[in-house]
């Protein structure tokens, strides 16, 4: 039987460097990735190093609210 809440949830990862540089208007946009995480194994916010197409380098992408 299915439980009320799913174990795996869809999360959005956003580049932290683009968010900081947006004040300076250095970047044209914000890099975002969509992935899934297991709620039981990682109850906190997820942070991964991913390639940012606007910064042209690998940066830390952190989980944001939907």
N, CA, C and O atoms as a Maestro MAE file, in Angstrom:
{
 s_m_m2io_version
 :::
 2.0.0
}

f_m_ct {
 s_m_title
 :::
 protein
 m_atom[264] {
  # First column is atom index #
  i_m_mmod_type
  r_m_x_coord
  r_m_y_coord
  r_m_z_coord
  i_m_residue_number
  s_m_chain_name
  s_m_pdb_residue_name
  s_m_pdb_atom_name
  i_m_atomic_number
  :::
  1 25 0.826 -1.183 0.000 1 A "UNK " " N  " 7
  2 3 0.000 0.000 0.000 1 A "UNK " " CA " 6
  3 2 0.872 1.248 0.000 1 A "UNK " " C  " 6
  4 15 1.960 1.263 0.575 1 A "UNK " " O  " 8
  5 25 0.387 2.275 -0.641 2 A "UNK " " N  " 7
  6 3 1.133 3.537 -0.723 2 A "UNK " " CA " 6
  7 2 0.904 4.354 0.536 2 A "UNK " " C  " 6
  8 15 -0.196 4.393 1.089 2 A "UNK " " O  " 8
  9 25 1.964 5.000 0.969 3 A "UNK " " N  " 7
  10 3 1.860 5.866 2.138 3 A "UNK " " CA " 6
  11 2 1.463 7.267 1.700 3 A "UNK " " C  " 6
  12 15 1.384 7.556 0.506 3 A "UNK " " O  " 8
  13 25 1.216 8.126 2.665 4 A "UNK " " N  " 7
  14 3 0.767 9.482 2.368 4 A "UNK " " CA " 6
  15 2 1.812 10.317 1.660 4 A "UNK " " C  " 6
  16 15 1.490 11.039 0.716 4 A "UNK " " O  " 8
  17 25 3.065 10.233 2.099 5 A "UNK " " N  " 7
  18 3 4.134 11.015 1.485 5 A "UNK " " CA " 6
  19 2 5.106 10.089 0.783 5 A "UNK " " C  " 6
  20 15 5.443 9.023 1.298 5 A "UNK " " O  " 8
  21 25 5.556 10.498 -0.395 6 A "UNK " " N  " 7
  22 3 6.521 9.695 -1.143 6 A "UNK " " CA " 6
  23 2 7.902 9.817 -0.506 6 A "UNK " " C  " 6
  24 15 8.236 10.835 0.099 6 A "UNK " " O  " 8
  25 25 8.693 8.761 -0.654 7 A "UNK " " N  " 7
  26 3 10.054 8.785 -0.117 7 A "UNK " " CA " 6
  27 2 10.948 9.621 -1.020 7 A "UNK " " C  " 6
  28 15 11.764 10.403 -0.532 7 A "UNK " " O  " 8
  29 25 10.800 9.464 -2.341 8 A "UNK " " N  " 7
  30 3 11.609 10.233 -3.281 8 A "UNK " " CA " 6
  31 2 10.829 11.462 -3.731 8 A "UNK " " C  " 6
  32 15 9.677 11.368 -4.156 8 A "UNK " " O  " 8
  33 25 11.485 12.619 -3.628 9 A "UNK " " N  " 7
  34 3 10.836 13.874 -4.011 9 A "UNK " " CA " 6
  35 2 11.685 14.572 -5.071 9 A "UNK " " C  " 6
  36 15 12.904 14.405 -5.105 9 A "UNK " " O  " 8
  37 25 11.042 15.350 -5.930 10 A "UNK " " N  " 7
  38 3 11.728 16.121 -6.961 10 A "UNK " " CA " 6
  39 2 12.175 17.449 -6.373 10 A "UNK " " C  " 6
  40 15 11.388 18.149 -5.737 10 A "UNK " " O  " 8
  41 25 13.459 17.801 -6.589 11 A "UNK " " N  " 7
  42 3 14.006 19.060 -6.071 11 A "UNK " " CA " 6
  43 2 14.647 19.835 -7.222 11 A "UNK " " C  " 6
  44 15 15.007 19.260 -8.250 11 A "UNK " " O  " 8
  45 25 14.780 21.135 -7.034 12 A "UNK " " N  " 7
  46 3 15.422 22.008 -8.008 12 A "UNK " " CA " 6
  47 2 16.713 22.528 -7.398 12 A "UNK " " C  " 6
  48 15 16.713 23.067 -6.291 12 A "UNK " " O  " 8
  49 25 17.821 22.365 -8.129 13 A "UNK " " N  " 7
  50 3 19.126 22.858 -7.683 13 A "UNK " " CA " 6
  51 2 19.445 24.131 -8.455 13 A "UNK " " C  " 6
  52 15 19.306 24.175 -9.677 13 A "UNK " " O  " 8
  53 25 19.878 25.176 -7.732 14 A "UNK " " N  " 7
  54 3 20.162 26.473 -8.347 14 A "UNK " " CA " 6
  55 2 21.597 26.869 -8.046 14 A "UNK " " C  " 6
  56 15 22.096 26.631 -6.946 14 A "UNK " " O  " 8
  57 25 22.260 27.474 -9.027 15 A "UNK " " N  " 7
  58 3 23.652 27.887 -8.887 15 A "UNK " " CA " 6
  59 2 23.752 29.012 -7.858 15 A "UNK " " C  " 6
  60 15 23.026 30.002 -7.943 15 A "UNK " " O  " 8
  61 25 24.653 28.856 -6.887 16 A "UNK " " N  " 7
  62 3 24.814 29.882 -5.858 16 A "UNK " " CA " 6
  63 2 25.667 31.041 -6.354 16 A "UNK " " C  " 6
  64 15 25.492 32.167 -5.888 16 A "UNK " " O  " 8
  65 25 26.582 30.799 -7.284 17 A "UNK " " N  " 7
  66 3 27.437 31.874 -7.798 17 A "UNK " " CA " 6
  67 2 26.634 32.833 -8.670 17 A "UNK " " C  " 6
  68 15 26.866 34.041 -8.612 17 A "UNK " " O  " 8
  69 25 25.709 32.341 -9.464 18 A "UNK " " N  " 7
  70 3 24.880 33.200 -10.316 18 A "UNK " " CA " 6
  71 2 23.968 34.084 -9.473 18 A "UNK " " C  " 6
  72 15 23.727 35.241 -9.817 18 A "UNK " " O  " 8
  73 25 23.461 33.539 -8.371 19 A "UNK " " N  " 7
  74 3 22.569 34.315 -7.511 19 A "UNK " " CA " 6
  75 2 23.335 35.477 -6.886 19 A "UNK " " C  " 6
  76 15 22.802 36.581 -6.784 19 A "UNK " " O  " 8
  77 25 24.574 35.245 -6.469 20 A "UNK " " N  " 7
  78 3 25.371 36.325 -5.873 20 A "UNK " " CA " 6
  79 2 25.772 37.360 -6.908 20 A "UNK " " C  " 6
  80 15 25.768 38.553 -6.605 20 A "UNK " " O  " 8
  81 25 26.120 36.941 -8.129 21 A "UNK " " N  " 7
  82 3 26.571 37.870 -9.161 21 A "UNK " " CA " 6
  83 2 25.419 38.572 -9.875 21 A "UNK " " C  " 6
  84 15 25.652 39.470 -10.684 21 A "UNK " " O  " 8
  85 25 24.201 38.180 -9.591 22 A "UNK " " N  " 7
  86 3 23.061 38.802 -10.262 22 A "UNK " " CA " 6
  87 2 22.925 40.276 -9.895 22 A "UNK " " C  " 6
  88 15 22.403 41.063 -10.685 22 A "UNK " " O  " 8
  89 25 23.388 40.658 -8.707 23 A "UNK " " N  " 7
  90 3 23.345 42.060 -8.292 23 A "UNK " " CA " 6
  91 2 24.238 42.896 -9.207 23 A "UNK " " C  " 6
  92 15 23.897 44.028 -9.551 23 A "UNK " " O  " 8
  93 25 25.383 42.331 -9.598 24 A "UNK " " N  " 7
  94 3 26.309 43.038 -10.482 24 A "UNK " " CA " 6
  95 2 25.899 42.931 -11.950 24 A "UNK " " C  " 6
  96 15 26.528 43.548 -12.810 24 A "UNK " " O  " 8
  97 25 24.847 42.153 -12.249 25 A "UNK " " N  " 7
  98 3 24.384 41.898 -13.613 25 A "UNK " " CA " 6
  99 2 25.500 41.325 -14.487 25 A "UNK " " C  " 6
  100 15 25.566 41.574 -15.691 25 A "UNK " " O  " 8
  101 25 26.382 40.545 -13.836 26 A "UNK " " N  " 7
  102 3 27.488 39.915 -14.552 26 A "UNK " " CA " 6
  103 2 26.996 38.736 -15.382 26 A "UNK " " C  " 6
  104 15 27.510 38.489 -16.473 26 A "UNK " " O  " 8
  105 25 26.007 38.009 -14.876 27 A "UNK " " N  " 7
  106 3 25.507 36.847 -15.596 27 A "UNK " " CA " 6
  107 2 24.143 37.162 -16.212 27 A "UNK " " C  " 6
  108 15 23.404 38.006 -15.706 27 A "UNK " " O  " 8
  109 25 23.826 36.487 -17.285 28 A "UNK " " N  " 7
  110 3 22.585 36.726 -18.007 28 A "UNK " " CA " 6
  111 2 21.417 35.910 -17.433 28 A "UNK " " C  " 6
  112 15 20.259 36.246 -17.681 28 A "UNK " " O  " 8
  113 25 21.697 34.860 -16.682 29 A "UNK " " N  " 7
  114 3 20.628 34.017 -16.149 29 A "UNK " " CA " 6
  115 2 21.117 33.217 -14.965 29 A "UNK " " C  " 6
  116 15 22.205 33.459 -14.442 29 A "UNK " " O  " 8
  117 25 20.305 32.259 -14.545 30 A "UNK " " N  " 7
  118 3 20.632 31.409 -13.413 30 A "UNK " " CA " 6
  119 2 20.531 29.959 -13.856 30 A "UNK " " C  " 6
  120 15 19.522 29.550 -14.431 30 A "UNK " " O  " 8
  121 25 21.569 29.186 -13.592 31 A "UNK " " N  " 7
  122 3 21.602 27.775 -13.959 31 A "UNK " " CA " 6
  123 2 20.794 26.969 -12.950 31 A "UNK " " C  " 6
  124 15 20.972 27.119 -11.741 31 A "UNK " " O  " 8
  125 25 19.895 26.103 -13.455 32 A "UNK " " N  " 7
  126 3 19.074 25.261 -12.594 32 A "UNK " " CA " 6
  127 2 19.060 23.836 -13.121 32 A "UNK " " C  " 6
  128 15 19.049 23.605 -14.330 32 A "UNK " " O  " 8
  129 25 19.061 22.883 -12.192 33 A "UNK " " N  " 7
  130 3 18.958 21.462 -12.507 33 A "UNK " " CA " 6
  131 2 17.780 20.885 -11.740 33 A "UNK " " C  " 6
  132 15 17.476 21.334 -10.636 33 A "UNK " " O  " 8
  133 25 17.118 19.894 -12.318 34 A "UNK " " N  " 7
  134 3 16.032 19.179 -11.652 34 A "UNK " " CA " 6
  135 2 16.514 17.764 -11.385 34 A "UNK " " C  " 6
  136 15 17.013 17.094 -12.289 34 A "UNK " " O  " 8
  137 25 16.367 17.305 -10.141 35 A "UNK " " N  " 7
  138 3 16.802 15.970 -9.759 35 A "UNK " " CA " 6
  139 2 15.875 15.445 -8.678 35 A "UNK " " C  " 6
  140 15 14.925 16.121 -8.281 35 A "UNK " " O  " 8
  141 25 16.152 14.234 -8.200 36 A "UNK " " N  " 7
  142 3 15.369 13.640 -7.126 36 A "UNK " " CA " 6
  143 2 16.275 13.308 -5.958 36 A "UNK " " C  " 6
  144 15 17.468 13.059 -6.128 36 A "UNK " " O  " 8
  145 25 15.688 13.308 -4.763 37 A "UNK " " N  " 7
  146 3 16.443 12.905 -3.583 37 A "UNK " " CA " 6
  147 2 15.566 12.034 -2.706 37 A "UNK " " C  " 6
  148 15 14.339 12.102 -2.769 37 A "UNK " " O  " 8
  149 25 16.204 11.219 -1.892 38 A "UNK " " N  " 7
  150 3 15.508 10.369 -0.943 38 A "UNK " " CA " 6
  151 2 15.319 11.163 0.344 38 A "UNK " " C  " 6
  152 15 16.288 11.623 0.949 38 A "UNK " " O  " 8
  153 25 14.084 11.317 0.747 39 A "UNK " " N  " 7
  154 3 13.772 12.147 1.916 39 A "UNK " " CA " 6
  155 2 14.323 11.559 3.213 39 A "UNK " " C  " 6
  156 15 14.686 12.306 4.122 39 A "UNK " " O  " 8
  157 25 14.390 10.229 3.310 40 A "UNK " " N  " 7
  158 3 14.877 9.588 4.536 40 A "UNK " " CA " 6
  159 2 16.400 9.677 4.661 40 A "UNK " " C  " 6
  160 15 16.914 9.881 5.761 40 A "UNK " " O  " 8
  161 25 17.122 9.528 3.560 41 A "UNK " " N  " 7
  162 3 18.582 9.550 3.605 41 A "UNK " " CA " 6
  163 2 19.144 10.960 3.709 41 A "UNK " " C  " 6
  164 15 20.154 11.164 4.382 41 A "UNK " " O  " 8
  165 25 18.515 11.945 3.057 42 A "UNK " " N  " 7
  166 3 18.994 13.324 3.083 42 A "UNK " " CA " 6
  167 2 17.855 14.251 3.497 42 A "UNK " " C  " 6
  168 15 17.193 14.844 2.646 42 A "UNK " " O  " 8
  169 25 17.625 14.377 4.807 43 A "UNK " " N  " 7
  170 3 16.523 15.239 5.258 43 A "UNK " " CA " 6
  171 2 16.825 16.729 5.089 43 A "UNK " " C  " 6
  172 15 15.900 17.537 5.006 43 A "UNK " " O  " 8
  173 25 18.101 17.100 5.038 44 A "UNK " " N  " 7
  174 3 18.477 18.510 4.891 44 A "UNK " " CA " 6
  175 2 18.510 18.933 3.440 44 A "UNK " " C  " 6
  176 15 18.096 18.186 2.553 44 A "UNK " " O  " 8
  177 25 19.001 20.130 3.205 45 A "UNK " " N  " 7
  178 3 19.092 20.669 1.844 45 A "UNK " " CA " 6
  179 2 20.235 19.990 1.097 45 A "UNK " " C  " 6
  180 15 21.298 19.731 1.661 45 A "UNK " " O  " 8
  181 25 20.000 19.708 -0.173 46 A "UNK " " N  " 7
  182 3 20.975 19.025 -1.012 46 A "UNK " " CA " 6
  183 2 21.875 20.046 -1.705 46 A "UNK " " C  " 6
  184 15 21.388 21.050 -2.226 46 A "UNK " " O  " 8
  185 25 23.189 19.795 -1.715 47 A "UNK " " N  " 7
  186 3 24.154 20.641 -2.419 47 A "UNK " " CA " 6
  187 2 25.068 19.761 -3.244 47 A "UNK " " C  " 6
  188 15 25.674 18.826 -2.721 47 A "UNK " " O  " 8
  189 25 25.171 20.056 -4.539 48 A "UNK " " N  " 7
  190 3 26.011 19.287 -5.451 48 A "UNK " " CA " 6
  191 2 26.834 20.231 -6.307 48 A "UNK " " C  " 6
  192 15 26.422 21.358 -6.581 48 A "UNK " " O  " 8
  193 25 28.015 19.757 -6.732 49 A "UNK " " N  " 7
  194 3 28.831 20.528 -7.670 49 A "UNK " " CA " 6
  195 2 28.420 20.144 -9.084 49 A "UNK " " C  " 6
  196 15 28.612 19.006 -9.511 49 A "UNK " " O  " 8
  197 25 27.849 21.110 -9.810 50 A "UNK " " N  " 7
  198 3 27.388 20.888 -11.169 50 A "UNK " " CA " 6
  199 2 27.982 21.963 -12.072 50 A "UNK " " C  " 6
  200 15 28.477 22.980 -11.587 50 A "UNK " " O  " 8
  201 25 27.933 21.738 -13.386 51 A "UNK " " N  " 7
  202 3 28.453 22.714 -14.336 51 A "UNK " " CA " 6
  203 2 27.408 23.794 -14.586 51 A "UNK " " C  " 6
  204 15 26.257 23.501 -14.910 51 A "UNK " " O  " 8
  205 25 27.826 25.045 -14.429 52 A "UNK " " N  " 7
  206 3 26.955 26.189 -14.673 52 A "UNK " " CA " 6
  207 2 27.242 26.714 -16.079 52 A "UNK " " C  " 6
  208 15 28.379 27.059 -16.398 52 A "UNK " " O  " 8
  209 25 26.207 26.773 -16.914 53 A "UNK " " N  " 7
  210 3 26.386 27.225 -18.293 53 A "UNK " " CA " 6
  211 2 26.562 28.733 -18.386 53 A "UNK " " C  " 6
  212 15 27.024 29.229 -19.413 53 A "UNK " " O  " 8
  213 25 26.211 29.471 -17.350 54 A "UNK " " N  " 7
  214 3 26.359 30.921 -17.367 54 A "UNK " " CA " 6
  215 2 27.705 31.360 -16.791 54 A "UNK " " C  " 6
  216 15 28.263 32.366 -17.228 54 A "UNK " " O  " 8
  217 25 28.234 30.610 -15.807 55 A "UNK " " N  " 7
  218 3 29.553 30.907 -15.229 55 A "UNK " " CA " 6
  219 2 30.671 30.211 -16.005 55 A "UNK " " C  " 6
  220 15 31.832 30.600 -15.885 55 A "UNK " " O  " 8
  221 25 30.345 29.192 -16.795 56 A "UNK " " N  " 7
  222 3 31.300 28.373 -17.557 56 A "UNK " " CA " 6
  223 2 32.306 27.663 -16.656 56 A "UNK " " C  " 6
  224 15 33.479 27.538 -17.008 56 A "UNK " " O  " 8
  225 25 31.847 27.195 -15.487 57 A "UNK " " N  " 7
  226 3 32.696 26.412 -14.586 57 A "UNK " " CA " 6
  227 2 31.811 25.616 -13.638 57 A "UNK " " C  " 6
  228 15 30.604 25.844 -13.566 57 A "UNK " " O  " 8
  229 25 32.413 24.682 -12.911 58 A "UNK " " N  " 7
  230 3 31.695 23.884 -11.935 58 A "UNK " " CA " 6
  231 2 31.517 24.707 -10.661 58 A "UNK " " C  " 6
  232 15 32.487 25.219 -10.102 58 A "UNK " " O  " 8
  233 25 30.279 24.829 -10.211 59 A "UNK " " N  " 7
  234 3 29.964 25.586 -9.004 59 A "UNK " " CA " 6
  235 2 29.024 24.763 -8.130 59 A "UNK " " C  " 6
  236 15 28.516 23.723 -8.551 59 A "UNK " " O  " 8
  237 25 28.802 25.237 -6.918 60 A "UNK " " N  " 7
  238 3 27.888 24.547 -5.998 60 A "UNK " " CA " 6
  239 2 26.470 24.969 -6.337 60 A "UNK " " C  " 6
  240 15 26.154 26.156 -6.414 60 A "UNK " " O  " 8
  241 25 25.621 23.963 -6.538 61 A "UNK " " N  " 7
  242 3 24.200 24.183 -6.769 61 A "UNK " " CA " 6
  243 2 23.465 23.686 -5.531 61 A "UNK " " C  " 6
  244 15 23.659 22.543 -5.118 61 A "UNK " " O  " 8
  245 25 22.626 24.528 -4.933 62 A "UNK " " N  " 7
  246 3 21.921 24.145 -3.730 62 A "UNK " " CA " 6
  247 2 20.425 24.061 -3.998 62 A "UNK " " C  " 6
  248 15 19.908 24.645 -4.951 62 A "UNK " " O  " 8
  249 25 19.756 23.328 -3.142 63 A "UNK " " N  " 7
  250 3 18.318 23.093 -3.290 63 A "UNK " " CA " 6
  251 2 17.534 24.358 -2.939 63 A "UNK " " C  " 6
  252 15 17.859 25.061 -1.983 63 A "UNK " " O  " 8
  253 25 16.488 24.633 -3.739 64 A "UNK " " N  " 7
  254 3 15.629 25.785 -3.475 64 A "UNK " " CA " 6
  255 2 14.197 25.295 -3.283 64 A "UNK " " C  " 6
  256 15 13.880 24.149 -3.603 64 A "UNK " " O  " 8
  257 25 13.342 26.157 -2.764 65 A "UNK " " N  " 7
  258 3 11.928 25.825 -2.635 65 A "UNK " " CA " 6
  259 2 11.257 25.951 -3.978 65 A "UNK " " C  " 6
  260 15 11.701 26.723 -4.828 65 A "UNK " " O  " 8
  261 25 10.194 25.204 -4.179 66 A "UNK " " N  " 7
  262 3 9.445 25.250 -5.434 66 A "UNK " " CA " 6
  263 2 8.539 26.453 -5.465 66 A "UNK " " C  " 6
  264 15 7.825 26.663 -6.445 66 A "UNK " " O  " 8
  :::
 }
 m_bond[263] {
  # First column is bond index #
  i_m_from
  i_m_to
  i_m_order
  :::
  1 1 2 1
  2 2 3 1
  3 3 4 2
  4 3 5 1
  5 5 6 1
  6 6 7 1
  7 7 8 2
  8 7 9 1
  9 9 10 1
  10 10 11 1
  11 11 12 2
  12 11 13 1
  13 13 14 1
  14 14 15 1
  15 15 16 2
  16 15 17 1
  17 17 18 1
  18 18 19 1
  19 19 20 2
  20 19 21 1
  21 21 22 1
  22 22 23 1
  23 23 24 2
  24 23 25 1
  25 25 26 1
  26 26 27 1
  27 27 28 2
  28 27 29 1
  29 29 30 1
  30 30 31 1
  31 31 32 2
  32 31 33 1
  33 33 34 1
  34 34 35 1
  35 35 36 2
  36 35 37 1
  37 37 38 1
  38 38 39 1
  39 39 40 2
  40 39 41 1
  41 41 42 1
  42 42 43 1
  43 43 44 2
  44 43 45 1
  45 45 46 1
  46 46 47 1
  47 47 48 2
  48 47 49 1
  49 49 50 1
  50 50 51 1
  51 51 52 2
  52 51 53 1
  53 53 54 1
  54 54 55 1
  55 55 56 2
  56 55 57 1
  57 57 58 1
  58 58 59 1
  59 59 60 2
  60 59 61 1
  61 61 62 1
  62 62 63 1
  63 63 64 2
  64 63 65 1
  65 65 66 1
  66 66 67 1
  67 67 68 2
  68 67 69 1
  69 69 70 1
  70 70 71 1
  71 71 72 2
  72 71 73 1
  73 73 74 1
  74 74 75 1
  75 75 76 2
  76 75 77 1
  77 77 78 1
  78 78 79 1
  79 79 80 2
  80 79 81 1
  81 81 82 1
  82 82 83 1
  83 83 84 2
  84 83 85 1
  85 85 86 1
  86 86 87 1
  87 87 88 2
  88 87 89 1
  89 89 90 1
  90 90 91 1
  91 91 92 2
  92 91 93 1
  93 93 94 1
  94 94 95 1
  95 95 96 2
  96 95 97 1
  97 97 98 1
  98 98 99 1
  99 99 100 2
  100 99 101 1
  101 101 102 1
  102 102 103 1
  103 103 104 2
  104 103 105 1
  105 105 106 1
  106 106 107 1
  107 107 108 2
  108 107 109 1
  109 109 110 1
  110 110 111 1
  111 111 112 2
  112 111 113 1
  113 113 114 1
  114 114 115 1
  115 115 116 2
  116 115 117 1
  117 117 118 1
  118 118 119 1
  119 119 120 2
  120 119 121 1
  121 121 122 1
  122 122 123 1
  123 123 124 2
  124 123 125 1
  125 125 126 1
  126 126 127 1
  127 127 128 2
  128 127 129 1
  129 129 130 1
  130 130 131 1
  131 131 132 2
  132 131 133 1
  133 133 134 1
  134 134 135 1
  135 135 136 2
  136 135 137 1
  137 137 138 1
  138 138 139 1
  139 139 140 2
  140 139 141 1
  141 141 142 1
  142 142 143 1
  143 143 144 2
  144 143 145 1
  145 145 146 1
  146 146 147 1
  147 147 148 2
  148 147 149 1
  149 149 150 1
  150 150 151 1
  151 151 152 2
  152 151 153 1
  153 153 154 1
  154 154 155 1
  155 155 156 2
  156 155 157 1
  157 157 158 1
  158 158 159 1
  159 159 160 2
  160 159 161 1
  161 161 162 1
  162 162 163 1
  163 163 164 2
  164 163 165 1
  165 165 166 1
  166 166 167 1
  167 167 168 2
  168 167 169 1
  169 169 170 1
  170 170 171 1
  171 171 172 2
  172 171 173 1
  173 173 174 1
  174 174 175 1
  175 175 176 2
  176 175 177 1
  177 177 178 1
  178 178 179 1
  179 179 180 2
  180 179 181 1
  181 181 182 1
  182 182 183 1
  183 183 184 2
  184 183 185 1
  185 185 186 1
  186 186 187 1
  187 187 188 2
  188 187 189 1
  189 189 190 1
  190 190 191 1
  191 191 192 2
  192 191 193 1
  193 193 194 1
  194 194 195 1
  195 195 196 2
  196 195 197 1
  197 197 198 1
  198 198 199 1
  199 199 200 2
  200 199 201 1
  201 201 202 1
  202 202 203 1
  203 203 204 2
  204 203 205 1
  205 205 206 1
  206 206 207 1
  207 207 208 2
  208 207 209 1
  209 209 210 1
  210 210 211 1
  211 211 212 2
  212 211 213 1
  213 213 214 1
  214 214 215 1
  215 215 216 2
  216 215 217 1
  217 217 218 1
  218 218 219 1
  219 219 220 2
  220 219 221 1
  221 221 222 1
  222 222 223 1
  223 223 224 2
  224 223 225 1
  225 225 226 1
  226 226 227 1
  227 227 228 2
  228 227 229 1
  229 229 230 1
  230 230 231 1
  231 231 232 2
  232 231 233 1
  233 233 234 1
  234 234 235 1
  235 235 236 2
  236 235 237 1
  237 237 238 1
  238 238 239 1
  239 239 240 2
  240 239 241 1
  241 241 242 1
  242 242 243 1
  243 243 244 2
  244 243 245 1
  245 245 246 1
  246 246 247 1
  247 247 248 2
  248 247 249 1
  249 249 250 1
  250 250 251 1
  251 251 252 2
  252 251 253 1
  253 253 254 1
  254 254 255 1
  255 255 256 2
  256 255 257 1
  257 257 258 1
  258 258 259 1
  259 259 260 2
  260 259 261 1
  261 261 262 1
  262 262 263 1
  263 263 264 2
  :::
 }
}
